[in-house]
Amino acid sequence: MKTCPKCHKEFNDDVLICPECNVELVPVETVEDWITVYTTYDVVEAEMLKANLKGAGIEAVVLNEKDSNFPGPGDTAVVKLNVRPDDFEDAKKIIEDINNRAE
């Protein structure tokens, strides 16, 4: 089974994207067991960091809490980047290195 990290509805394994939220589905245990390594308000930033972690062999999931059904002024919804607990320290170091280079 897979689940939507945004609305938490469950789907069969053959479904890849939540039809309501338009986000990539993840295994059910992913949402419950993984921990947040980074938060931002920028979905693009989170996706870029996810790609960098993937390049380092660390699987990550972006959880976007923005409700696209109710657009409002500004974008204050939190976007979380989650990783497995065993990868947390390595992921944190990679993200810190990336952010230090950007400064």
Backbone hydrogen bonds, N-H to C=O, Kabsch-Sander energy under -0.5 kcal/mol:
donor,donor_aa,acceptor,acceptor_aa,energy
2,K,11,F,-2.7
3,T,26,V,-3.3
4,C,9,K,-2.1
8,H,4,C,-1.8
11,F,2,K,-3.2
15,V,12,N,-1.6
18,C,23,V,-2.8
22,N,18,C,-2.2
25,L,16,L,-2.9
26,V,3,T,-2.6
28,V,1,M,-1.4
30,T,27,P,-1.5
31,V,27,P,-0.8
31,V,28,V,-0.5
32,E,28,V,-0.9
33,D,29,E,-2.5
34,W,30,T,-1.7
35,I,83,V,-2.7
37,V,81,L,-3.1
38,Y,81,L,-1.2
40,T,79,V,-2.2
43,V,41,Y,-0.6
46,A,42,D,-1.9
47,E,43,V,-2.5
48,M,44,V,-2.3
49,L,45,E,-2.4
50,K,46,A,-2.3
51,A,47,E,-2.1
52,N,48,M,-2.0
53,L,49,L,-2.5
54,K,50,K,-2.5
55,G,51,A,-2.0
56,A,52,N,-0.9
56,A,53,L,-0.6
57,G,54,K,-1.8
58,I,53,L,-2.9
59,E,57,G,-0.6
61,V,82,N,-2.3
63,L,61,V,-0.6
63,L,80,K,-3.2
64,N,62,V,-0.6
65,E,63,L,-0.6
65,E,78,V,-1.9
68,S,66,K,-0.9
70,F,67,D,-1.5
79,V,40,T,-3.4
80,K,63,L,-2.8
81,L,38,Y,-2.8
82,N,61,V,-3.0
82,N,80,K,-0.6
83,V,35,I,-2.5
84,R,59,E,-0.6
87,D,84,R,-1.4
88,F,84,R,-0.6
88,F,85,P,-1.0
91,A,87,D,-2.8
92,K,88,F,-2.8
93,K,89,E,-2.1
94,I,90,D,-2.2
95,I,91,A,-2.5
96,E,92,K,-2.4
97,D,93,K,-2.5
98,I,94,I,-2.3
99,N,95,I,-2.6
100,N,96,E,-2.4
101,R,97,D,-1.8
102,A,98,I,-1.4
103,E,99,N,-0.7
103,E,100,N,-0.5
